[in-house]
Amino acid sequence: MGYYIFALLNTAVFCFAPGRSARIARLLDAERSMLPWMRSAQTNSPFTGDITLFLVVGAIFGIAFCLVLLYFLAAAKPAFDKAAQQAG
């Protein structure tokens, strides 16, 4: 549960805190510098544009996914407690 809470908070802060556009621009610049073929592929591509919207939508779905997983883990806690009592 701790991992999913951390992932949820990390995604929320990265995408929704002030300065989001600058963080996303730095992320994309770092990606282009690590993958040199990305720069040439993007300059020759007819599909140039801003992908910030896709990143934000992906973050929203990622947050929703983490929330669903946390809900099911919390709802199944009695089953985990029962199994731990039987094993111990």
N, C-alpha and C positions, 0 to 999 in steps of 0.2 A: 504494500500500500504506500509505503514511503517513496518508492521509486515513482509511482504514478502521480503522487502529490507533487514531487519535485518536477517531473516533466510538465505537469499542468501549470505550475507557477512559472517555470522557465519559459514556456511558450507564451503564456499570457504577458509576462513582463517584456519579452523580446518584441512581441508584435503589437502590444497595445499601450506601452509606456510612451511618454513623449520622446521624440527623436527617432521614431520608427523608420522614417524614410532614410535617415542617415545610416542607421544600423543595417538596413536591407541593402543600401548602396555599397557599404563596406563589405558585406557578405558576398555580394555579386562580384565586386572587384577582386576579392580574395580568391573566389572561384575561378575567375578568368586568369589570374596570375598563376594559379596552381595547374590549370589545364590550358596550356598555350593554344591548343587547337580550337578552343571555344571562341577566342577573339576572331580568328579568321573565319570560322564557321558562321559567326553572327554577322560579320560584315558582309558576307556573301549571301546571306539568307534574305528572302523577301518577307519573312515574318518577324521583323524587328518591332519591338514595342516594350512597354513597361509591364513587367510581370509581377509587380507589387501586389496587385489585386489577387492574383492566383496564390501568392504566398500567404496573404491574409486569409483567404478562403480556406486554404489548406490548414492554416493554424486553427481556425474555428472548428473544422472537422476533427483535428487532432485533439483539441480541448474537449470536444463532445465525446470522442472515443475514450479519453482518459476518465471522464466523468462516468461514463457507462461502466467501464471496468471497475472503478472505485465503488460504484453502487453495488455491483454484483459481489465484489469481495466483502463489502460491509454486510450485505444481506446474507451471505453464506458464513458469516463469522460463527454462528452457533454450531454449524457442522464442523468447523475447524476446531472449536473448543471441545466438542464431544470426542472427536478423534484423538485429540491430545490427551484428554482424560483417560481414554481407554488404553492408549499406548503407554502412559506413564503410570 
